[in-house]
Amino acid sequence: MSKTSQIHSESFLIRANEVDAKGRLTLGALCNFFQEVAGNNARTLKFDITDMRDQNLTWVLHRMDMRLNKLPNWRETIRVDTWAASGDTLRAYRNYVVLDANGNELTTCLSYWMLLNLDTRRPVRIPKEVLEVKLPERELVTDIKSNRMKPIRVSDSAKKIIVRRSDLDMNNHVNNVHYIEWMMDSIPFEQTQNITSFDIIFMQETFVDEQVQSSVEFNGENTSAFMLSNSEGKPIALAEAVFR
């Protein structure tokens, strides 16, 4: 495909079922917006999840690195801009910028994506036709990270979760948004109001009826480490957060 793609933008009115007890957009709801605009933009570019399934492949999220200046309130209108960026043969990148009605920047996010073979459930190289798509020549919203997070050894708080059928997405595994929601449920509500950055790595798939433990380690007043682990104690997702 040689046609240059443009920045994809969509506007959303924040609904009551997308906010927390104080009427502010939840981190999970924000990531649902990211998924929606990413899918719509990928469809325009002819490499969305339905296009990939014709090759027995599907997109899976590997990492999200968010910077949160402010989360909007109930009934506010926001605009989400997104654009894909070239990566390597195994990873592709996608940028997000969230703006309020006055054009003020609320949030930025860089997401890392991989293609999964639907039979083996293992990552594969990105097809040539996807790598050759001409993408916007625009800087990434933040630097690419290559660091690995360490699993939590001793948790300050832990909760058990049983995966429900309603937690699954079109890939028939737990949707990444639920991973984030489970982590947020592990910290006091007041802390969820004061997050300034959230960096999460998705490591393994999780399926219906499996048991997940959500653990958190409080590293001083301003940082926390999160871990979701399976019944064998193996990490399925790790995250780090910074608070005001």
ROZA-897883 format. One line per field, with one value per residue: x, y, z of N, C-alpha, C in turn; residue in three letters. Coordinates in Angstrom, 2 decimals. Layout:
BEGIN
n.u (X:...)
n.v (Y:...)
n.w (Z:...)
ca.u (X:...)
ca.v (Y:...)
ca.w (Z:...)
c.u (X:...)
c.v (Y:...)
c.w (Z:...)
residu (Ala:...)
//
This chain:
BEGIN
n.u (0.85:0.73:-0.34:-0.28:-1.06:-3.23:-3.33:-5.46:-8.53:-10.95:-13.91:-15.26:-17.96:-17.95:-19.41:-21.76:-21.27:-18.58:-17.07:-15.63:-16.35:-16.17:-16.86:-14.99:-13.19:-12.30:-9.21:-9.38:-11.58:-10.51:-8.54:-10.17:-11.16:-8.77:-8.41:-10.60:-10.19:-7.77:-8.41:-10.21:-8.60:-6.67:-8.27:-8.83:-6.30:-6.07:-5.10:-6.37:-7.78:-9.57:-8.60:-6.11:-6.85:-7.49:-5.09:-4.63:-3.78:-3.50:-3.70:-2.02:-1.71:1.32:2.63:1.92:2.52:1.80:1.23:-0.21:-1.73:-4.17:-7.38:-10.49:-13.84:-17.20:-19.49:-17.90:-16.35:-13.98:-11.13:-9.52:-6.50:-4.73:-1.96:-0.19:3.12:6.28:7.94:9.81:10.54:9.05:7.60:5.16:4.31:2.06:0.67:-1.00:-2.89:-4.68:-7.07:-8.71:-11.85:-10.93:-8.57:-6.44:-3.78:-4.39:-3.62:-1.06:0.04:2.04:1.84:2.70:2.70:2.11:2.05:0.13:0.17:-2.70:-2.98:-0.63:-0.38:1.73:4.11:4.72:6.57:5.99:3.96:5.16:3.55:2.31:4.45:5.24:3.38:2.81:3.42:2.46:4.83:5.81:6.79:7.27:5.18:6.51:9.67:10.83:10.79:12.99:13.41:13.04:10.56:10.67:9.35:7.07:8.22:7.52:4.35:2.33:-0.34:-2.94:-5.21:-7.63:-8.83:-11.31:-11.49:-14.02:-16.42:-17.31:-15.10:-13.56:-12.25:-12.38:-10.28:-10.57:-9.39:-8.52:-9.33:-7.09:-7.78:-9.12:-7.04:-5.75:-7.79:-8.02:-5.58:-5.85:-7.83:-6.41:-5.26:-5.69:-8.63:-8.14:-5.57:-5.87:-6.88:-4.75:-2.76:0.05:1.63:1.58:2.78:2.62:3.24:2.24:2.28:1.42:-1.31:-4.66:-7.37:-10.87:-12.28:-9.84:-7.65:-6.54:-4.08:-3.92:-1.45:0.23:2.94:4.01:6.15:7.44:6.07:5.26:5.38:4.39:4.46:3.02:1.58:0.15:-0.58:-0.65:-2.25:-0.07:1.75:3.18:4.09:1.69:1.23:2.91:3.39:4.13:3.59:3.35:2.67:1.07)
n.v (-1.19:2.09:4.55:7.40:7.32:9.14:10.95:9.43:10.33:10.46:11.47:11.42:11.28:11.33:8.79:7.74:5.13:4.90:6.13:6.67:6.49:9.16:10.41:10.52:9.65:6.26:4.36:1.98:2.42:4.47:3.02:1.36:3.18:3.62:1.09:1.04:3.17:2.36:-0.05:0.89:2.60:0.77:-0.82:0.88:0.96:-1.55:-3.67:-4.72:-6.69:-8.47:-8.60:-9.78:-12.27:-13.70:-14.69:-16.44:-15.17:-12.88:-9.66:-8.82:-7.12:-6.00:-4.15:-1.15:2.22:4.83:8.35:10.46:13.36:14.42:13.07:13.04:14.20:12.99:13.41:15.17:16.00:14.37:14.15:11.64:11.09:9.01:7.18:4.86:3.47:2.66:-0.36:-3.12:-6.36:-7.91:-6.33:-3.74:-0.27:1.98:5.17:7.37:10.28:12.19:14.70:17.55:19.41:21.92:21.57:20.94:18.89:15.83:13.15:10.88:8.02:5.22:2.32:-1.14:-3.67:-7.07:-9.84:-12.79:-16.27:-18.09:-20.82:-21.88:-20.06:-18.38:-15.66:-14.20:-13.23:-9.99:-9.61:-8.89:-7.16:-5.61:-4.34:-2.72:-0.71:2.71:5.04:7.77:10.42:11.13:12.02:9.66:9.50:9.11:7.84:4.65:1.76:-0.73:-2.12:-4.72:-5.64:-6.53:-9.37:-9.23:-9.94:-9.97:-9.18:-6.33:-6.28:-8.44:-10.01:-12.46:-13.62:-15.00:-15.93:-14.80:-15.65:-13.34:-11.74:-12.21:-11.53:-10.98:-12.58:-14.69:-14.74:-13.22:-9.83:-7.08:-4.78:-5.63:-6.71:-4.38:-3.19:-5.08:-4.72:-2.05:-2.40:-3.34:-1.36:1.47:3.50:6.27:6.45:5.68:7.96:9.61:8.91:9.39:8.20:5.11:2.01:-0.93:-4.39:-7.04:-10.45:-13.16:-15.11:-15.40:-17.46:-18.48:-19.37:-19.71:-19.06:-16.03:-14.09:-10.89:-8.73:-6.21:-4.02:-1.56:0.94:3.11:6.46:7.34:5.48:2.32:-1.23:-3.71:-6.98:-9.57:-12.92:-16.42:-19.56:-21.12:-19.40:-17.97:-14.96:-13.10:-10.57:-7.48:-4.36:-0.86:2.02:5.56:8.11:11.23)
n.w (0.00:-0.95:-0.42:1.63:5.01:7.20:10.35:12.61:14.05:16.66:18.40:21.71:23.97:27.40:29.21:31.79:32.63:32.34:34.19:37.51:41.09:41.73:39.46:37.41:34.46:34.14:34.23:32.85:31.13:29.56:28.19:26.73:24.86:23.50:22.32:20.61:18.73:17.68:16.39:14.45:12.92:12.03:10.45:8.31:7.24:6.31:7.85:10.11:12.85:11.60:8.99:9.47:10.43:8.18:7.49:9.46:11.76:14.56:16.15:19.15:22.24:23.57:25.24:27.11:27.57:29.45:29.92:32.17:32.38:33.12:33.81:32.15:33.08:33.77:31.16:29.76:26.62:24.68:22.47:20.67:19.24:17.00:15.68:13.69:13.91:12.48:13.40:14.22:12.83:14.53:16.29:16.38:16.60:18.23:18.58:20.88:21.57:23.83:23.90:25.39:25.11:24.55:23.33:24.97:26.10:27.53:27.99:26.99:25.12:24.35:22.56:22.21:19.83:18.81:16.49:16.63:16.06:15.43:15.80:17.05:19.08:19.43:19.03:15.78:12.83:11.45:8.59:5.23:3.69:5.59:6.85:4.78:4.59:4.22:6.66:8.88:9.08:11.88:15.17:17.88:20.79:23.14:24.33:23.13:25.15:26.42:28.66:31.13:33.45:36.92:38.61:41.40:44.61:47.36:48.30:49.16:49.14:48.02:45.74:44.76:41.62:39.54:36.25:34.13:31.59:30.38:30.50:28.32:24.99:21.38:20.65:22.24:24.73:27.92:27.87:27.52:28.93:31.21:32.68:33.50:35.01:37.09:38.35:39.23:41.12:43.23:44.70:46.96:46.50:46.42:45.45:42.80:41.75:41.45:39.64:37.59:35.71:33.93:33.22:31.52:30.96:28.99:29.35:29.19:27.90:29.24:30.25:30.27:33.44:34.66:37.47:38.82:40.45:41.79:42.62:44.58:45.19:47.31:46.74:48.44:48.70:46.20:44.11:42.71:42.24:40.17:39.79:37.95:38.35:37.46:38.45:38.95:39.88:38.03:36.33:34.50:33.74:34.22:35.89:36.37:38.32:38.77:41.14:42.02)
ca.u (0.00:1.61:-1.03:0.10:-2.18:-3.30:-3.63:-6.86:-9.10:-12.35:-14.36:-16.10:-18.62:-17.76:-20.70:-21.81:-20.69:-17.15:-16.43:-15.56:-17.27:-16.07:-17.26:-13.84:-12.94:-11.40:-8.10:-9.87:-12.41:-9.59:-7.90:-11.20:-11.12:-7.56:-8.66:-11.59:-9.59:-6.71:-9.05:-10.79:-7.50:-6.08:-9.19:-8.58:-5.00:-6.20:-4.43:-7.00:-7.86:-10.27:-7.66:-5.07:-7.39:-7.44:-3.78:-4.57:-3.02:-4.26:-2.90:-2.09:-1.00:2.47:2.99:1.33:3.24:0.91:1.49:-1.56:-1.78:-5.49:-8.44:-11.70:-14.99:-18.47:-20.14:-16.94:-16.03:-12.55:-10.73:-8.38:-5.73:-3.86:-1.25:0.74:4.52:7.09:8.71:10.73:9.80:8.23:6.78:4.68:4.00:0.91:0.64:-2.30:-2.91:-6.04:-7.23:-10.03:-12.62:-10.17:-7.32:-5.39:-3.34:-4.72:-2.94:-0.38:0.32:2.69:1.53:3.55:1.83:2.72:1.13:0.10:-0.39:-3.88:-2.83:0.45:-0.50:3.07:4.38:5.32:7.06:4.96:4.02:5.78:2.58:2.05:5.67:5.40:2.39:3.43:2.82:2.76:6.17:5.54:7.54:6.56:4.79:7.51:10.74:10.60:11.45:13.43:13.66:12.15:10.15:10.91:8.16:6.98:8.62:6.66:3.30:1.68:-1.77:-3.20:-6.60:-7.86:-9.85:-11.64:-11.81:-15.37:-16.58:-17.49:-13.79:-12.85:-12.47:-12.50:-9.19:-10.97:-8.61:-8.88:-9.00:-6.05:-8.38:-9.43:-5.78:-5.54:-8.82:-7.68:-4.48:-6.38:-8.60:-5.49:-4.76:-6.76:-9.30:-7.51:-4.39:-6.29:-7.17:-3.52:-1.75:0.63:2.13:1.28:3.50:2.23:3.69:1.39:3.25:0.79:-2.77:-5.43:-8.60:-12.03:-12.23:-8.53:-7.52:-5.50:-3.82:-3.49:-0.60:0.83:4.01:4.11:7.56:7.45:4.81:4.91:5.46:3.91:4.66:1.87:1.80:-0.90:0.05:-1.59:-2.34:1.26:2.60:3.94:3.54:1.01:1.34:3.62:3.19:4.67:2.81:3.86:1.55:1.36)
ca.v (0.00:3.25:5.75:7.87:7.38:10.34:10.75:9.05:11.01:10.24:12.16:10.61:11.90:10.44:8.31:7.43:3.80:4.95:6.93:6.07:7.02:10.62:10.93:10.71:8.53:5.24:3.99:0.93:3.03:5.16:2.02:0.93:4.16:3.34:-0.10:1.37:3.97:1.56:-0.98:1.62:3.06:-0.41:-1.27:1.76:0.61:-2.92:-4.71:-4.89:-8.07:-9.31:-8.82:-10.70:-13.61:-14.38:-15.35:-17.21:-14.35:-11.85:-8.69:-8.83:-6.01:-6.43:-3.16:0.19:3.18:5.99:9.55:10.94:14.71:14.58:12.26:13.88:13.89:12.61:14.31:15.93:15.44:14.29:13.68:10.73:10.98:7.85:6.87:3.74:3.80:1.50:-0.98:-4.06:-7.48:-8.56:-5.38:-2.51:0.72:2.85:6.34:7.97:11.55:12.53:16.15:17.98:20.19:23.13:21.19:20.69:17.49:15.16:11.87:10.27:6.59:4.46:0.89:-2.07:-4.75:-8.23:-10.75:-14.12:-17.34:-18.57:-22.24:-22.11:-19.03:-17.81:-14.51:-14.46:-12.03:-9.19:-9.82:-7.86:-6.16:-4.70:-3.56:-1.78:0.36:4.01:5.58:9.19:10.76:11.90:11.46:8.90:10.34:8.90:6.95:3.21:1.13:-2.11:-2.72:-5.75:-5.43:-7.67:-9.83:-8.91:-11.04:-9.90:-8.21:-5.63:-6.55:-9.41:-10.43:-13.56:-13.38:-16.11:-15.37:-15.05:-15.65:-11.95:-11.08:-12.57:-10.71:-11.73:-13.55:-15.75:-14.66:-12.05:-8.55:-6.38:-3.79:-6.27:-6.80:-3.07:-3.02:-5.92:-4.05:-0.86:-2.86:-3.76:-0.19:2.32:4.33:7.59:6.36:5.62:9.33:10.40:8.29:10.26:7.33:3.69:1.24:-2.33:-5.39:-8.23:-11.54:-14.43:-15.12:-16.00:-17.97:-18.59:-20.24:-19.71:-18.23:-15.01:-13.31:-9.53:-8.32:-4.88:-3.69:-0.11:1.33:4.50:7.20:7.76:4.43:0.98:-2.27:-4.60:-8.25:-10.57:-14.23:-17.53:-20.48:-21.67:-18.33:-17.35:-13.66:-12.95:-9.15:-6.67:-2.94:0.11:3.26:6.71:8.90:12.60)
ca.w (0.00:-1.05:0.00:2.96:5.94:8.01:11.75:12.80:15.22:17.00:19.60:22.60:25.12:28.54:29.70:33.22:32.91:32.06:35.23:38.83:42.10:41.74:38.16:36.54:33.55:34.69:33.37:31.97:30.08:28.66:27.33:25.77:23.77:22.72:21.50:19.57:17.66:17.05:15.47:13.33:12.07:11.39:9.40:7.17:6.69:5.79:8.64:11.42:13.32:10.63:7.88:9.91:10.61:6.89:7.46:10.71:12.70:15.26:16.89:20.61:22.86:24.36:26.26:27.03:28.41:29.49:30.71:32.50:32.95:33.73:33.23:32.04:33.91:33.18:30.19:28.97:25.31:24.40:21.14:20.72:18.01:16.99:14.43:13.77:13.62:12.12:14.46:13.62:12.23:15.54:17.02:15.75:17.62:17.99:19.45:21.22:22.29:24.24:24.05:25.84:24.13:24.25:22.70:25.94:26.12:28.78:28.13:25.84:25.32:23.29:22.72:21.48:19.35:18.16:15.81:17.21:15.26:16.15:16.11:18.01:20.12:19.60:18.15:14.47:12.15:10.81:7.13:4.41:3.24:6.71:7.04:3.67:4.65:4.47:7.87:9.10:9.56:13.10:16.28:18.89:21.92:24.18:23.88:23.21:26.28:26.22:29.97:31.64:34.83:37.79:39.35:42.82:45.49:48.56:48.01:50.26:49.02:46.95:45.58:43.84:40.59:38.66:34.94:33.65:30.13:29.95:30.48:27.10:23.81:20.13:20.60:23.17:25.96:28.71:27.25:28.27:29.81:32.49:33.42:34.12:36.04:38.23:39.05:39.91:42.27:44.28:45.42:47.48:45.49:46.36:44.59:41.39:41.34:41.41:38.78:36.56:34.63:34.09:32.21:31.73:30.00:28.94:29.16:28.85:27.76:30.32:29.67:31.16:34.62:35.31:38.66:38.72:41.66:41.55:43.74:44.47:46.13:47.44:46.82:48.87:48.59:44.85:43.09:43.04:41.24:40.10:39.11:37.83:38.20:37.30:39.58:39.17:40.37:36.94:35.95:33.22:33.43:35.20:35.64:37.31:38.33:39.54:41.64:42.45)
c.u (0.89:0.97:-0.65:-1.12:-2.09:-3.49:-5.12:-7.36:-10.55:-12.67:-15.32:-16.70:-18.53:-19.11:-20.60:-21.16:-19.19:-16.37:-16.46:-16.52:-17.23:-16.38:-16.12:-13.60:-11.96:-10.30:-8.53:-10.69:-11.55:-8.96:-8.89:-11.28:-9.91:-7.79:-9.59:-10.94:-8.49:-7.32:-9.61:-9.71:-6.87:-6.97:-9.00:-7.29:-4.96:-5.35:-5.04:-7.15:-8.56:-9.39:-6.62:-5.59:-7.46:-6.11:-3.55:-3.72:-3.96:-3.29:-3.10:-1.24:0.12:2.79:2.22:2.06:2.49:1.45:0.16:-1.48:-3.08:-6.45:-9.74:-12.83:-16.21:-19.03:-19.19:-16.74:-14.52:-12.33:-9.50:-7.75:-4.85:-3.16:-0.28:2.13:5.28:7.84:9.80:9.91:8.90:7.29:6.37:4.26:2.77:0.88:-0.80:-2.05:-4.37:-6.11:-8.61:-10.67:-11.88:-8.81:-6.17:-5.06:-3.58:-3.85:-2.20:-0.09:1.03:2.42:2.39:2.69:2.64:1.64:1.28:-0.47:-1.54:-3.81:-1.80:0.35:0.88:3.27:5.04:5.80:5.90:5.08:4.56:4.79:2.21:3.26:5.82:4.35:3.09:2.69:3.20:4.17:6.00:6.26:6.65:6.25:5.75:8.55:10.33:11.41:11.84:13.65:12.64:11.80:10.38:9.61:8.23:7.36:7.74:5.63:2.76:0.19:-1.98:-4.68:-6.68:-9.00:-10.06:-12.11:-13.21:-15.41:-16.70:-16.18:-13.04:-13.17:-12.51:-11.36:-9.42:-10.05:-9.00:-8.42:-8.04:-6.62:-8.70:-8.17:-5.54:-6.54:-8.50:-6.53:-4.98:-7.19:-7.71:-4.96:-5.92:-7.33:-8.62:-6.28:-4.77:-6.59:-5.91:-2.42:-1.26:1.28:1.81:1.87:3.23:2.74:2.80:2.26:2.63:-0.71:-3.40:-6.81:-9.67:-11.80:-10.85:-8.53:-6.32:-5.33:-3.30:-2.75:-0.03:1.88:4.16:5.56:7.68:6.12:4.34:4.94:4.91:4.24:3.49:2.27:0.49:-0.21:-1.01:-1.53:-1.01:2.24:3.41:3.29:2.85:0.98:2.05:3.42:3.86:3.87:3.53:2.66:2.01:1.72)
c.v (1.23:4.53:6.13:7.97:8.64:9.96:10.46:9.67:10.64:10.99:11.28:11.49:10.91:10.08:7.88:6.09:3.75:5.72:6.20:6.77:8.54:11.23:11.17:9.46:7.55:4.93:2.89:1.47:3.79:4.18:1.39:1.88:3.90:2.14:0.22:2.13:3.21:0.61:-0.29:2.12:1.89:-0.94:-0.43:1.38:-0.82:-3.94:-4.81:-6.38:-8.99:-9.58:-9.87:-12.13:-14.39:-15.11:-16.18:-16.51:-13.40:-10.92:-8.89:-7.68:-6.55:-5.45:-1.87:1.07:4.50:7.11:10.26:12.31:14.92:13.62:13.07:13.36:13.50:13.76:15.26:15.23:15.48:13.88:12.80:10.66:9.74:7.72:5.73:4.20:2.52:0.97:-1.84:-5.23:-8.19:-7.62:-4.20:-1.57:1.52:3.94:6.79:9.30:11.88:14.02:16.47:18.87:21.47:22.83:20.97:19.20:16.88:13.94:11.54:8.81:6.05:2.99:0.07:-3.28:-5.86:-9.04:-12.15:-15.10:-17.98:-20.05:-22.48:-21.19:-18.44:-16.64:-14.94:-13.14:-11.30:-9.33:-8.61:-6.77:-5.18:-3.79:-2.49:-0.68:1.67:4.70:7.04:9.40:11.72:11.22:10.64:9.80:10.19:7.92:5.49:2.64:-0.31:-2.83:-3.79:-5.44:-6.71:-8.08:-9.41:-10.15:-11.12:-8.81:-7.57:-5.86:-7.53:-9.80:-11.56:-13.22:-14.68:-15.53:-15.80:-15.06:-14.22:-11.16:-11.30:-11.62:-11.59:-12.72:-14.71:-15.85:-13.37:-10.78:-7.79:-5.35:-4.38:-6.46:-5.49:-2.83:-3.84:-5.31:-2.84:-1.24:-3.26:-2.59:0.64:3.23:5.68:7.57:6.33:7.02:10.14:9.79:9.29:9.46:5.89:2.94:-0.23:-3.20:-6.61:-9.42:-12.85:-14.23:-15.76:-16.33:-18.19:-19.66:-20.34:-18.78:-17.29:-14.35:-11.94:-9.03:-6.93:-4.72:-2.18:0.27:2.80:5.15:7.35:6.68:3.11:0.04:-3.24:-5.90:-9.05:-11.90:-15.31:-18.47:-21.14:-20.63:-17.63:-16.02:-13.71:-11.49:-8.45:-5.21:-2.11:1.41:4.32:7.57:10.30:12.62)
c.w (0.00:-0.56:1.43:3.85:6.78:9.48:11.88:14.10:15.40:18.29:20.39:23.69:26.27:29.15:31.16:33.54:32.64:33.14:36.57:39.80:42.20:40.38:37.20:35.71:34.18:33.70:32.39:30.82:29.07:27.68:26.36:24.59:22.87:21.78:20.33:18.41:16.94:16.02:14.25:12.37:11.33:10.27:8.14:6.45:6.15:6.55:10.04:11.73:12.32:9.40:8.25:10.05:9.29:6.72:8.72:11.77:13.44:15.98:18.38:21.14:23.74:25.49:26.02:28.03:28.36:30.35:30.92:33.16:33.71:33.04:33.24:32.92:33.09:32.33:29.49:27.63:25.12:22.95:21.32:19.33:18.10:15.65:14.69:13.41:13.32:13.33:13.85:13.08:13.24:16.27:16.15:16.87:17.22:19.05:19.70:21.91:22.57:24.53:24.59:24.79:23.72:23.62:23.65:25.99:27.50:29.03:26.85:26.16:24.09:23.55:21.77:21.11:18.70:17.46:16.37:16.20:16.03:16.50:17.21:19.21:20.42:18.64:16.85:13.88:11.47:9.29:6.38:4.03:4.34:6.92:5.97:3.64:4.99:5.61:8.05:9.62:10.74:14.26:17.20:20.08:23.10:23.65:24.03:24.38:25.93:27.55:30.31:33.10:35.64:38.49:40.81:43.64:46.73:48.33:49.29:50.27:47.87:46.94:44.56:42.88:39.82:37.33:34.50:32.13:29.60:29.96:29.17:25.96:22.56:19.91:21.56:24.39:26.70:28.00:28.14:29.25:31.18:33.32:34.19:35.24:37.28:39.03:39.84:41.15:43.45:45.11:45.95:46.40:45.33:45.45:43.12:40.85:41.06:40.55:37.73:35.43:34.97:32.92:32.48:30.60:30.12:28.53:28.70:28.69:29.00:29.78:30.74:32.24:35.26:36.52:38.51:40.08:41.25:42.78:43.49:45.55:46.14:47.69:47.19:48.60:47.15:43.78:43.62:41.88:41.33:39.42:39.11:37.59:38.10:38.51:39.90:39.70:39.31:36.54:34.58:32.79:34.57:34.86:36.72:37.18:39.17:39.90:42.00:43.93)
residu (Met:Ser:Lys:Thr:Ser:Gln:Ile:His:Ser:Glu:Ser:Phe:Leu:Ile:Arg:Ala:Asn:Glu:Val:Asp:Ala:Lys:Gly:Arg:Leu:Thr:Leu:Gly:Ala:Leu:Cys:Asn:Phe:Phe:Gln:Glu:Val:Ala:Gly:Asn:Asn:Ala:Arg:Thr:Leu:Lys:Phe:Asp:Ile:Thr:Asp:Met:Arg:Asp:Gln:Asn:Leu:Thr:Trp:Val:Leu:His:Arg:Met:Asp:Met:Arg:Leu:Asn:Lys:Leu:Pro:Asn:Trp:Arg:Glu:Thr:Ile:Arg:Val:Asp:Thr:Trp:Ala:Ala:Ser:Gly:Asp:Thr:Leu:Arg:Ala:Tyr:Arg:Asn:Tyr:Val:Val:Leu:Asp:Ala:Asn:Gly:Asn:Glu:Leu:Thr:Thr:Cys:Leu:Ser:Tyr:Trp:Met:Leu:Leu:Asn:Leu:Asp:Thr:Arg:Arg:Pro:Val:Arg:Ile:Pro:Lys:Glu:Val:Leu:Glu:Val:Lys:Leu:Pro:Glu:Arg:Glu:Leu:Val:Thr:Asp:Ile:Lys:Ser:Asn:Arg:Met:Lys:Pro:Ile:Arg:Val:Ser:Asp:Ser:Ala:Lys:Lys:Ile:Ile:Val:Arg:Arg:Ser:Asp:Leu:Asp:Met:Asn:Asn:His:Val:Asn:Asn:Val:His:Tyr:Ile:Glu:Trp:Met:Met:Asp:Ser:Ile:Pro:Phe:Glu:Gln:Thr:Gln:Asn:Ile:Thr:Ser:Phe:Asp:Ile:Ile:Phe:Met:Gln:Glu:Thr:Phe:Val:Asp:Glu:Gln:Val:Gln:Ser:Ser:Val:Glu:Phe:Asn:Gly:Glu:Asn:Thr:Ser:Ala:Phe:Met:Leu:Ser:Asn:Ser:Glu:Gly:Lys:Pro:Ile:Ala:Leu:Ala:Glu:Ala:Val:Phe:Arg)
//
